[in-house]
Amino acid sequence: MFLVELPAHQQAFDIRPLSAALGAEVVGLDLAAPLSDGDFARLHRAHLEHHVLVFRDQHITPAQQVAFSERWGPLQRHVLHQFALPEQPEVLIVSNIKEQGKPIGLGDAGVFWHSDLSYKDKPSLGSFLHAQELPAEGGDTLFANQHRAFEELPDALRAQVLGRRAEHSYLKQYKALQQRSPWRPDLTPEQIAAVPPAVHPVVRTHPESKRPALFVSEHFTTRVVGLPDGESEALLQRLYEHSTQARFVYRHQWRDGDLVFWDNRSVLHLAAGCPEHLRRRLYRTTIEGDAPA
Ligand code: SIN
């Protein structure tokens, strides 16, 4: 018996902006159904324009999330492989839930502003997060538009950063995170070896839209190359304060079925947290991007 693959049909869906800073929701699209090349091209344009897409009402399996994510590029696996979904290791479990006293996922992912995997030579193009269990209160994710942050840099600050490079390290906040979350595992020597620091431009050019964006974060950026420690720290602090101001930020309040896809080349993000006794569980996939230039 031959299985005939049916052609994907165009779906009728809307793309509606969510805030002045960034973000749009995609309503009426079913990602469990085959996605046509035309619909994919429309989503691709919308992602470049809005930086964060919220796909509403998605009831997809982890395998379907992986398949959709792979249409955007090769997937990256997180160094904390103990929190990968066993049957789908490209999926990172982001969760505060503990079973038999053990965490089932990374519970404190994103508590500092960051761009995913910026500590790699090829940081992430974008990440998907699919809601599985949501708390009745809290648990929002904030996104800050780094094109706008660059465009609105005061002239003196802009002159200080243009042409500069900065180091990013996965290990920068690791000890601080372990102090906050005692269950966060010690890294093995192999895990430490897998995350050497990387150096990237402080202002990167988006490889597709060609727009400049600030590319430093309090989670991963350790120093500005070529500056004395004190000057480097002072400059980074000013950039962190500038780049996450309210006018650049969209705050996502999660709804059941949300699948959120953000552009790590354009935005920083932050997990706002939720009361510890409330369960929160989401599945993350991360797509490899270019070496920033
Ligand atoms: C992350 O930084 O990938 C997680 C964000 C969140 O849990 O809201």
Boltz pocket constraint, residues with backbone or C-beta under 6 A from the ligand:
constraints:
  - pocket:
      binder: B
      contacts: [[A, 94], [A, 109], [A, 110], [A, 111], [A, 139], [A, 140], [A, 141], [A, 269], [A, 270], [A, 271], [A, 272], [A, 282], [A, 284]]
      max_distance: 6.0
